[in-house]
Amino acid sequence: MQTGYVCEECNNYVYDEDEEGYVCVQDMDEDDFYRVMSNKYRECPYYRSGDEYKIVRHQM
């Protein structure tokens, strides 16, 4: 079982043409970046679901 969120499903994970790959565009300081990359967070505090219909399904 995987804990936390998957970056590939996050709205902050976008394609960067200069880097020619996907990157996280969330503005965070070095301490937060270290915590996220070293798995000190169980879930990314900056995660935003890319599922536009999640709220609608929840209301049904």
N, CA, C and O atoms as a Tripos MOL2 file, in Angstrom:
@<TRIPOS>MOLECULE
protein
  240   239    60     0     0
PROTEIN
NO_CHARGES

@<TRIPOS>ATOM
      1 N           0.8390   -1.1860    0.0000 N.3       1 MET1
      2 CA          0.0000    0.0000    0.0000 C.3       1 MET1
      3 C           0.8820    1.2470    0.0000 C.2       1 MET1
      4 O           1.8440    1.3400    0.7630 O.2       1 MET1
      5 N           0.5530    2.1730   -0.8400 N.am      2 GLN2
      6 CA          1.3350    3.3990   -0.9490 C.3       2 GLN2
      7 C           0.7120    4.4870   -0.0980 C.2       2 GLN2
      8 O          -0.4990    4.7050   -0.1470 O.2       2 GLN2
      9 N           1.5370    5.1710    0.6830 N.am      3 THR3
     10 CA          1.0340    6.2860    1.4790 C.3       3 THR3
     11 C           1.3130    7.5840    0.7470 C.2       3 THR3
     12 O           2.2100    7.6510   -0.0930 O.2       3 THR3
     13 N           0.5580    8.6000    1.0600 N.am      4 GLY4
     14 CA          0.7770    9.9040    0.4570 C.3       4 GLY4
     15 C           0.1360   10.0210   -0.9100 C.2       4 GLY4
     16 O          -0.6600    9.1780   -1.3240 O.2       4 GLY4
     17 N           0.4970   11.0670   -1.5840 N.am      5 TYR5
     18 CA         -0.0670   11.3520   -2.8920 C.3       5 TYR5
     19 C           0.9520   11.0800   -3.9760 C.2       5 TYR5
     20 O           2.1550   11.0500   -3.7140 O.2       5 TYR5
     21 N           0.4830   10.8840   -5.1730 N.am      6 VAL6
     22 CA          1.3450   10.6190   -6.3160 C.3       6 VAL6
     23 C           1.5380   11.9320   -7.0800 C.2       6 VAL6
     24 O           0.5640   12.5670   -7.4850 O.2       6 VAL6
     25 N           2.7860   12.3330   -7.2720 N.am      7 CYS7
     26 CA          3.0770   13.6110   -7.9450 C.3       7 CYS7
     27 C           2.4370   13.6950   -9.3250 C.2       7 CYS7
     28 O           1.9620   14.7590   -9.7220 O.2       7 CYS7
     29 N           2.4200   12.6010  -10.0490 N.am      8 GLU8
     30 CA          1.8870   12.6030  -11.4090 C.3       8 GLU8
     31 C           0.4070   12.9570  -11.4610 C.2       8 GLU8
     32 O          -0.1000   13.3090  -12.5270 O.2       8 GLU8
     33 N          -0.2930   12.8720  -10.3440 N.am      9 GLU9
     34 CA         -1.7170   13.2010  -10.3010 C.3       9 GLU9
     35 C          -1.9750   14.6090   -9.7710 C.2       9 GLU9
     36 O          -3.1320   15.0060   -9.6310 O.2       9 GLU9
     37 N          -0.9380   15.3610   -9.4770 N.am     10 CYS10
     38 CA         -1.0540   16.6800   -8.8500 C.3      10 CYS10
     39 C          -1.0860   17.7930   -9.9000 C.2      10 CYS10
     40 O          -0.3950   17.7190  -10.9160 O.2      10 CYS10
     41 N          -1.8920   18.8220   -9.6430 N.am     11 ASN11
     42 CA         -1.9480   19.9790  -10.5430 C.3      11 ASN11
     43 C          -0.6490   20.7770  -10.5400 C.2      11 ASN11
     44 O          -0.3940   21.5280  -11.4820 O.2      11 ASN11
     45 N           0.1740   20.6330   -9.5100 N.am     12 ASN12
     46 CA          1.4510   21.3530   -9.4440 C.3      12 ASN12
     47 C           2.5400   20.6800  -10.2670 C.2      12 ASN12
     48 O           3.6280   21.2370  -10.4150 O.2      12 ASN12
     49 N           2.2750   19.5100  -10.8000 N.am     13 TYR13
     50 CA          3.2600   18.7360  -11.5630 C.3      13 TYR13
     51 C           2.9840   18.9750  -13.0400 C.2      13 TYR13
     52 O           2.0700   18.3760  -13.6060 O.2      13 TYR13
     53 N           3.7730   19.8510  -13.6710 N.am     14 VAL14
     54 CA          3.5080   20.2630  -15.0510 C.3      14 VAL14
     55 C           4.7440   20.0630  -15.9250 C.2      14 VAL14
     56 O           5.8650   19.9550  -15.4280 O.2      14 VAL14
     57 N           4.5140   20.0160  -17.2230 N.am     15 TYR15
     58 CA          5.6090   19.8440  -18.1780 C.3      15 TYR15
     59 C           6.3440   21.1680  -18.3610 C.2      15 TYR15
     60 O           5.7260   22.2030  -18.6120 O.2      15 TYR15
     61 N           7.6510   21.1250  -18.2360 N.am     16 ASP16
     62 CA          8.4980   22.3020  -18.4290 C.3      16 ASP16
     63 C           9.2920   22.1050  -19.7190 C.2      16 ASP16
     64 O          10.1250   21.2040  -19.8140 O.2      16 ASP16
     65 N           9.0250   22.9560  -20.7080 N.am     17 GLU17
     66 CA          9.6960   22.8160  -22.0000 C.3      17 GLU17
     67 C          11.1970   23.0450  -21.9010 C.2      17 GLU17
     68 O          11.9640   22.3980  -22.6140 O.2      17 GLU17
     69 N          11.6340   23.9570  -21.0250 N.am     18 ASP18
     70 CA         13.0630   24.2100  -20.8630 C.3      18 ASP18
     71 C          13.7870   22.9980  -20.2790 C.2      18 ASP18
     72 O          14.8970   22.6730  -20.7000 O.2      18 ASP18
     73 N          13.1690   22.3410  -19.3240 N.am     19 GLU19
     74 CA         13.7510   21.1470  -18.6880 C.3      19 GLU19
     75 C          13.4710   19.8790  -19.4890 C.2      19 GLU19
     76 O          14.0940   18.8410  -19.2690 O.2      19 GLU19
     77 N          12.5140   19.9790  -20.4330 N.am     20 GLU20
     78 CA         12.0770   18.8540  -21.2470 C.3      20 GLU20
     79 C          11.6240   17.6830  -20.3850 C.2      20 GLU20
     80 O          11.9750   16.5280  -20.6260 O.2      20 GLU20
     81 N          10.8370   18.0210  -19.3760 N.am     21 GLY21
     82 CA         10.2980   17.0010  -18.4880 C.3      21 GLY21
     83 C           9.3170   17.6200  -17.5090 C.2      21 GLY21
     84 O           9.0970   18.8310  -17.5150 O.2      21 GLY21
     85 N           8.7350   16.7880  -16.6780 N.am     22 TYR22
     86 CA          7.7550   17.2540  -15.7000 C.3      22 TYR22
     87 C           8.4510   17.6990  -14.4210 C.2      22 TYR22
     88 O           9.3930   17.0560  -13.9590 O.2      22 TYR22
     89 N           7.9760   18.8060  -13.8540 N.am     23 VAL23
     90 CA          8.5290   19.3530  -12.6150 C.3      23 VAL23
     91 C           7.3910   19.8360  -11.7160 C.2      23 VAL23
     92 O           6.2830   20.1090  -12.1780 O.2      23 VAL23
     93 N           7.6910   19.9320  -10.4390 N.am     24 CYS24
     94 CA          6.7430   20.4970   -9.4930 C.3      24 CYS24
     95 C           6.9280   22.0120   -9.4940 C.2      24 CYS24
     96 O           8.0370   22.5060   -9.2910 O.2      24 CYS24
     97 N           5.8440   22.7440   -9.7220 N.am     25 VAL25
     98 CA          5.9300   24.2020   -9.8090 C.3      25 VAL25
     99 C           5.5480   24.8850   -8.4980 C.2      25 VAL25
    100 O           5.4470   26.1110   -8.4450 O.2      25 VAL25
    101 N           5.3360   24.1030   -7.4430 N.am     26 GLN26
    102 CA          4.9810   24.6790   -6.1440 C.3      26 GLN26
    103 C           6.1800   25.4410   -5.5900 C.2      26 GLN26
    104 O           7.2890   24.9110   -5.5300 O.2      26 GLN26
    105 N           5.9510   26.6760   -5.1890 N.am     27 ASP27
    106 CA          7.0080   27.4880   -4.5930 C.3      27 ASP27
    107 C           7.1600   27.0830   -3.1310 C.2      27 ASP27
    108 O           6.2520   27.2840   -2.3240 O.2      27 ASP27
    109 N           8.3230   26.5080   -2.7950 N.am     28 MET28
    110 CA          8.5680   26.0900   -1.4150 C.3      28 MET28
    111 C          10.0080   26.4030   -1.0540 C.2      28 MET28
    112 O          10.8720   26.4940   -1.9260 O.2      28 MET28
    113 N          10.2600   26.5680    0.2370 N.am     29 ASP29
    114 CA         11.6270   26.8560    0.6660 C.3      29 ASP29
    115 C          12.4480   25.5640    0.7100 C.2      29 ASP29
    116 O          11.9120   24.4720    0.5220 O.2      29 ASP29
    117 N          13.7480   25.6990    0.9590 N.am     30 GLU30
    118 CA         14.6470   24.5450    0.9360 C.3      30 GLU30
    119 C          14.2850   23.4960    1.9850 C.2      30 GLU30
    120 O          14.4040   22.2970    1.7320 O.2      30 GLU30
    121 N          13.8430   23.9430    3.1610 N.am     31 ASP31
    122 CA         13.4820   23.0030    4.2230 C.3      31 ASP31
    123 C          12.2850   22.1440    3.8150 C.2      31 ASP31
    124 O          12.2980   20.9260    3.9950 O.2      31 ASP31
    125 N          11.2540   22.7850    3.2650 N.am     32 ASP32
    126 CA         10.0870   22.0300    2.8170 C.3      32 ASP32
    127 C          10.4480   21.0910    1.6730 C.2      32 ASP32
    128 O           9.9800   19.9530    1.6380 O.2      32 ASP32
    129 N          11.2650   21.5480    0.7490 N.am     33 PHE33
    130 CA         11.6890   20.7050   -0.3730 C.3      33 PHE33
    131 C          12.4070   19.4640    0.1530 C.2      33 PHE33
    132 O          12.1530   18.3530   -0.3130 O.2      33 PHE33
    133 N          13.3000   19.6510    1.1210 N.am     34 TYR34
    134 CA         14.0180   18.5170    1.7130 C.3      34 TYR34
    135 C          13.0480   17.5380    2.3760 C.2      34 TYR34
    136 O          13.1700   16.3250    2.2020 O.2      34 TYR34
    137 N          12.0910   18.0620    3.1320 N.am     35 ARG35
    138 CA         11.1290   17.1900    3.8150 C.3      35 ARG35
    139 C          10.2940   16.3790    2.8200 C.2      35 ARG35
    140 O          10.0590   15.1890    3.0250 O.2      35 ARG35
    141 N           9.8530   17.0250    1.7500 N.am     36 VAL36
    142 CA          9.0490   16.3300    0.7470 C.3      36 VAL36
    143 C           9.8890   15.2570    0.0440 C.2      36 VAL36
    144 O           9.4300   14.1300   -0.1390 O.2      36 VAL36
    145 N          11.1100   15.6070   -0.3490 N.am     37 MET37
    146 CA         11.9570   14.6700   -1.0820 C.3      37 MET37
    147 C          12.4950   13.5390   -0.2120 C.2      37 MET37
    148 O          12.8040   12.4640   -0.7260 O.2      37 MET37
    149 N          12.6130   13.7610    1.0830 N.am     38 SER38
    150 CA         13.1670   12.7220    1.9640 C.3      38 SER38
    151 C          12.0690   11.9090    2.6490 C.2      38 SER38
    152 O          12.3420   11.1330    3.5640 O.2      38 SER38
    153 N          10.8320   12.0940    2.1990 N.am     39 ASN39
    154 CA          9.6820   11.3550    2.7370 C.3      39 ASN39
    155 C           9.4390   11.6130    4.2220 C.2      39 ASN39
    156 O           8.9350   10.7360    4.9230 O.2      39 ASN39
    157 N           9.7870   12.7930    4.7050 N.am     40 LYS40
    158 CA          9.4980   13.1430    6.0950 C.3      40 LYS40
    159 C           8.0190   13.4790    6.2750 C.2      40 LYS40
    160 O           7.4880   13.4110    7.3840 O.2      40 LYS40
    161 N           7.3530   13.8440    5.1620 N.am     41 TYR41
    162 CA          5.9110   14.0480    5.1880 C.3      41 TYR41
    163 C           5.2550   12.7340    4.7630 C.2      41 TYR41
    164 O           5.7250   12.0820    3.8310 O.2      41 TYR41
    165 N           4.1940   12.3470    5.4250 N.am     42 ARG42
    166 CA          3.4460   11.1730    4.9520 C.3      42 ARG42
    167 C           2.7070   11.5250    3.6750 C.2      42 ARG42
    168 O           2.5650   10.6890    2.7830 O.2      42 ARG42
    169 N           2.2330   12.7650    3.5870 N.am     43 GLU43
    170 CA          1.5390   13.2530    2.3980 C.3      43 GLU43
    171 C           2.0850   14.6310    2.0660 C.2      43 GLU43
    172 O           2.4050   15.4100    2.9640 O.2      43 GLU43
    173 N           2.1880   14.9250    0.8110 N.am     44 CYS44
    174 CA          2.6930   16.2270    0.3920 C.3      44 CYS44
    175 C           1.7100   17.3190    0.8050 C.2      44 CYS44
    176 O           0.5300   17.2490    0.4630 O.2      44 CYS44
    177 N           2.1850   18.3290    1.5380 N.am     45 PRO45
    178 CA          1.2830   19.3900    1.9860 C.3      45 PRO45
    179 C           0.8320   20.3170    0.8540 C.2      45 PRO45
    180 O          -0.0790   21.1240    1.0400 O.2      45 PRO45
    181 N           1.4560   20.2070   -0.3020 N.am     46 TYR46
    182 CA          1.1290   21.0780   -1.4340 C.3      46 TYR46
    183 C           0.3070   20.3710   -2.5010 C.2      46 TYR46
    184 O           0.0080   20.9540   -3.5430 O.2      46 TYR46
    185 N          -0.0590   19.1270   -2.2520 N.am     47 TYR47
    186 CA         -0.7860   18.3440   -3.2460 C.3      47 TYR47
    187 C          -2.1330   18.9770   -3.5710 C.2      47 TYR47
    188 O          -2.9020   19.3350   -2.6790 O.2      47 TYR47
    189 N          -2.4030   19.1060   -4.8750 N.am     48 ARG48
    190 CA         -3.7210   19.5510   -5.3620 C.3      48 ARG48
    191 C          -4.1790   18.5390   -6.3930 C.2      48 ARG48
    192 O          -3.5030   18.3140   -7.3970 O.2      48 ARG48
    193 N          -5.3050   17.9420   -6.1500 N.am     49 SER49
    194 CA         -5.8130   16.8950   -7.0320 C.3      49 SER49
    195 C          -6.0390   17.4290   -8.4430 C.2      49 SER49
    196 O          -6.5570   18.5290   -8.6320 O.2      49 SER49
    197 N          -5.6430   16.6350   -9.4160 N.am     50 GLY50
    198 CA         -5.9060   16.9710  -10.8080 C.3      50 GLY50
    199 C          -7.2630   16.4850  -11.2650 C.2      50 GLY50
    200 O          -7.6410   16.6800  -12.4200 O.2      50 GLY50
    201 N          -8.0040   15.8470  -10.3560 N.am     51 ASP51
    202 CA         -9.3240   15.3080  -10.6620 C.3      51 ASP51
    203 C         -10.3780   16.3920  -10.4600 C.2      51 ASP51
    204 O         -10.7680   16.6780   -9.3280 O.2      51 ASP51
    205 N         -10.8340   16.9880  -11.5440 N.am     52 GLU52
    206 CA        -11.7910   18.0850  -11.4750 C.3      52 GLU52
    207 C         -13.1600   17.6500  -10.9670 C.2      52 GLU52
    208 O         -13.9290   18.4830  -10.4890 O.2      52 GLU52
    209 N         -13.4770   16.3640  -11.0630 N.am     53 TYR53
    210 CA        -14.7990   15.8810  -10.6940 C.3      53 TYR53
    211 C         -14.8450   15.2500   -9.3030 C.2      53 TYR53
    212 O         -15.8780   14.7110   -8.9040 O.2      53 TYR53
    213 N         -13.7410   15.3100   -8.5670 N.am     54 LYS54
    214 CA        -13.6760   14.6940   -7.2470 C.3      54 LYS54
    215 C         -14.7460   15.2590   -6.2950 C.2      54 LYS54
    216 O         -15.4070   14.4990   -5.5870 O.2      54 LYS54
    217 N         -14.9100   16.5680   -6.2790 N.am     55 ILE55
    218 CA        -15.8900   17.1990   -5.4040 C.3      55 ILE55
    219 C         -17.3070   16.8200   -5.8080 C.2      55 ILE55
    220 O         -18.1590   16.5690   -4.9550 O.2      55 ILE55
    221 N         -17.5520   16.7790   -7.1070 N.am     56 VAL56
    222 CA        -18.8810   16.4290   -7.6050 C.3      56 VAL56
    223 C         -19.2450   15.0090   -7.1890 C.2      56 VAL56
    224 O         -20.3610   14.7650   -6.7300 O.2      56 VAL56
    225 N         -18.3120   14.0700   -7.3430 N.am     57 ARG57
    226 CA        -18.5820   12.6910   -6.9410 C.3      57 ARG57
    227 C         -18.8140   12.5890   -5.4510 C.2      57 ARG57
    228 O         -19.6250   11.7790   -5.0030 O.2      57 ARG57
    229 N         -18.1110   13.4030   -4.6760 N.am     58 HIS58
    230 CA        -18.2690   13.3980   -3.2170 C.3      58 HIS58
    231 C         -19.6550   13.8880   -2.8160 C.2      58 HIS58
    232 O         -20.2180   13.4140   -1.8300 O.2      58 HIS58
    233 N         -20.2110   14.8360   -3.5730 N.am     59 GLN59
    234 CA        -21.5200   15.4010   -3.2560 C.3      59 GLN59
    235 C         -22.6690   14.4740   -3.6270 C.2      59 GLN59
    236 O         -23.7900   14.6520   -3.1490 O.2      59 GLN59
    237 N         -22.4020   13.5020   -4.4630 N.am     60 MET60
    238 CA        -23.4750   12.5920   -4.9400 C.3      60 MET60
    239 C         -23.8550   11.5960   -3.8710 C.2      60 MET60
    240 O         -24.7320   10.7590   -4.0900 O.2      60 MET60
@<TRIPOS>BOND
     1     1     2 1
     2     2     3 1
     3     3     4 2
     4     3     5 am
     5     5     6 1
     6     6     7 1
     7     7     8 2
     8     7     9 am
     9     9    10 1
    10    10    11 1
    11    11    12 2
    12    11    13 am
    13    13    14 1
    14    14    15 1
    15    15    16 2
    16    15    17 am
    17    17    18 1
    18    18    19 1
    19    19    20 2
    20    19    21 am
    21    21    22 1
    22    22    23 1
    23    23    24 2
    24    23    25 am
    25    25    26 1
    26    26    27 1
    27    27    28 2
    28    27    29 am
    29    29    30 1
    30    30    31 1
    31    31    32 2
    32    31    33 am
    33    33    34 1
    34    34    35 1
    35    35    36 2
    36    35    37 am
    37    37    38 1
    38    38    39 1
    39    39    40 2
    40    39    41 am
    41    41    42 1
    42    42    43 1
    43    43    44 2
    44    43    45 am
    45    45    46 1
    46    46    47 1
    47    47    48 2
    48    47    49 am
    49    49    50 1
    50    50    51 1
    51    51    52 2
    52    51    53 am
    53    53    54 1
    54    54    55 1
    55    55    56 2
    56    55    57 am
    57    57    58 1
    58    58    59 1
    59    59    60 2
    60    59    61 am
    61    61    62 1
    62    62    63 1
    63    63    64 2
    64    63    65 am
    65    65    66 1
    66    66    67 1
    67    67    68 2
    68    67    69 am
    69    69    70 1
    70    70    71 1
    71    71    72 2
    72    71    73 am
    73    73    74 1
    74    74    75 1
    75    75    76 2
    76    75    77 am
    77    77    78 1
    78    78    79 1
    79    79    80 2
    80    79    81 am
    81    81    82 1
    82    82    83 1
    83    83    84 2
    84    83    85 am
    85    85    86 1
    86    86    87 1
    87    87    88 2
    88    87    89 am
    89    89    90 1
    90    90    91 1
    91    91    92 2
    92    91    93 am
    93    93    94 1
    94    94    95 1
    95    95    96 2
    96    95    97 am
    97    97    98 1
    98    98    99 1
    99    99   100 2
   100    99   101 am
   101   101   102 1
   102   102   103 1
   103   103   104 2
   104   103   105 am
   105   105   106 1
   106   106   107 1
   107   107   108 2
   108   107   109 am
   109   109   110 1
   110   110   111 1
   111   111   112 2
   112   111   113 am
   113   113   114 1
   114   114   115 1
   115   115   116 2
   116   115   117 am
   117   117   118 1
   118   118   119 1
   119   119   120 2
   120   119   121 am
   121   121   122 1
   122   122   123 1
   123   123   124 2
   124   123   125 am
   125   125   126 1
   126   126   127 1
   127   127   128 2
   128   127   129 am
   129   129   130 1
   130   130   131 1
   131   131   132 2
   132   131   133 am
   133   133   134 1
   134   134   135 1
   135   135   136 2
   136   135   137 am
   137   137   138 1
   138   138   139 1
   139   139   140 2
   140   139   141 am
   141   141   142 1
   142   142   143 1
   143   143   144 2
   144   143   145 am
   145   145   146 1
   146   146   147 1
   147   147   148 2
   148   147   149 am
   149   149   150 1
   150   150   151 1
   151   151   152 2
   152   151   153 am
   153   153   154 1
   154   154   155 1
   155   155   156 2
   156   155   157 am
   157   157   158 1
   158   158   159 1
   159   159   160 2
   160   159   161 am
   161   161   162 1
   162   162   163 1
   163   163   164 2
   164   163   165 am
   165   165   166 1
   166   166   167 1
   167   167   168 2
   168   167   169 am
   169   169   170 1
   170   170   171 1
   171   171   172 2
   172   171   173 am
   173   173   174 1
   174   174   175 1
   175   175   176 2
   176   175   177 am
   177   177   178 1
   178   178   179 1
   179   179   180 2
   180   179   181 am
   181   181   182 1
   182   182   183 1
   183   183   184 2
   184   183   185 am
   185   185   186 1
   186   186   187 1
   187   187   188 2
   188   187   189 am
   189   189   190 1
   190   190   191 1
   191   191   192 2
   192   191   193 am
   193   193   194 1
   194   194   195 1
   195   195   196 2
   196   195   197 am
   197   197   198 1
   198   198   199 1
   199   199   200 2
   200   199   201 am
   201   201   202 1
   202   202   203 1
   203   203   204 2
   204   203   205 am
   205   205   206 1
   206   206   207 1
   207   207   208 2
   208   207   209 am
   209   209   210 1
   210   210   211 1
   211   211   212 2
   212   211   213 am
   213   213   214 1
   214   214   215 1
   215   215   216 2
   216   215   217 am
   217   217   218 1
   218   218   219 1
   219   219   220 2
   220   219   221 am
   221   221   222 1
   222   222   223 1
   223   223   224 2
   224   223   225 am
   225   225   226 1
   226   226   227 1
   227   227   228 2
   228   227   229 am
   229   229   230 1
   230   230   231 1
   231   231   232 2
   232   231   233 am
   233   233   234 1
   234   234   235 1
   235   235   236 2
   236   235   237 am
   237   237   238 1
   238   238   239 1
   239   239   240 2
@<TRIPOS>SUBSTRUCTURE
     1 MET1         2 RESIDUE 1 A MET
     2 GLN2         6 RESIDUE 1 A GLN
     3 THR3        10 RESIDUE 1 A THR
     4 GLY4        14 RESIDUE 1 A GLY
     5 TYR5        18 RESIDUE 1 A TYR
     6 VAL6        22 RESIDUE 1 A VAL
     7 CYS7        26 RESIDUE 1 A CYS
     8 GLU8        30 RESIDUE 1 A GLU
     9 GLU9        34 RESIDUE 1 A GLU
    10 CYS10       38 RESIDUE 1 A CYS
    11 ASN11       42 RESIDUE 1 A ASN
    12 ASN12       46 RESIDUE 1 A ASN
    13 TYR13       50 RESIDUE 1 A TYR
    14 VAL14       54 RESIDUE 1 A VAL
    15 TYR15       58 RESIDUE 1 A TYR
    16 ASP16       62 RESIDUE 1 A ASP
    17 GLU17       66 RESIDUE 1 A GLU
    18 ASP18       70 RESIDUE 1 A ASP
    19 GLU19       74 RESIDUE 1 A GLU
    20 GLU20       78 RESIDUE 1 A GLU
    21 GLY21       82 RESIDUE 1 A GLY
    22 TYR22       86 RESIDUE 1 A TYR
    23 VAL23       90 RESIDUE 1 A VAL
    24 CYS24       94 RESIDUE 1 A CYS
    25 VAL25       98 RESIDUE 1 A VAL
    26 GLN26      102 RESIDUE 1 A GLN
    27 ASP27      106 RESIDUE 1 A ASP
    28 MET28      110 RESIDUE 1 A MET
    29 ASP29      114 RESIDUE 1 A ASP
    30 GLU30      118 RESIDUE 1 A GLU
    31 ASP31      122 RESIDUE 1 A ASP
    32 ASP32      126 RESIDUE 1 A ASP
    33 PHE33      130 RESIDUE 1 A PHE
    34 TYR34      134 RESIDUE 1 A TYR
    35 ARG35      138 RESIDUE 1 A ARG
    36 VAL36      142 RESIDUE 1 A VAL
    37 MET37      146 RESIDUE 1 A MET
    38 SER38      150 RESIDUE 1 A SER
    39 ASN39      154 RESIDUE 1 A ASN
    40 LYS40      158 RESIDUE 1 A LYS
    41 TYR41      162 RESIDUE 1 A TYR
    42 ARG42      166 RESIDUE 1 A ARG
    43 GLU43      170 RESIDUE 1 A GLU
    44 CYS44      174 RESIDUE 1 A CYS
    45 PRO45      178 RESIDUE 1 A PRO
    46 TYR46      182 RESIDUE 1 A TYR
    47 TYR47      186 RESIDUE 1 A TYR
    48 ARG48      190 RESIDUE 1 A ARG
    49 SER49      194 RESIDUE 1 A SER
    50 GLY50      198 RESIDUE 1 A GLY
    51 ASP51      202 RESIDUE 1 A ASP
    52 GLU52      206 RESIDUE 1 A GLU
    53 TYR53      210 RESIDUE 1 A TYR
    54 LYS54      214 RESIDUE 1 A LYS
    55 ILE55      218 RESIDUE 1 A ILE
    56 VAL56      222 RESIDUE 1 A VAL
    57 ARG57      226 RESIDUE 1 A ARG
    58 HIS58      230 RESIDUE 1 A HIS
    59 GLN59      234 RESIDUE 1 A GLN
    60 MET60      238 RESIDUE 1 A MET
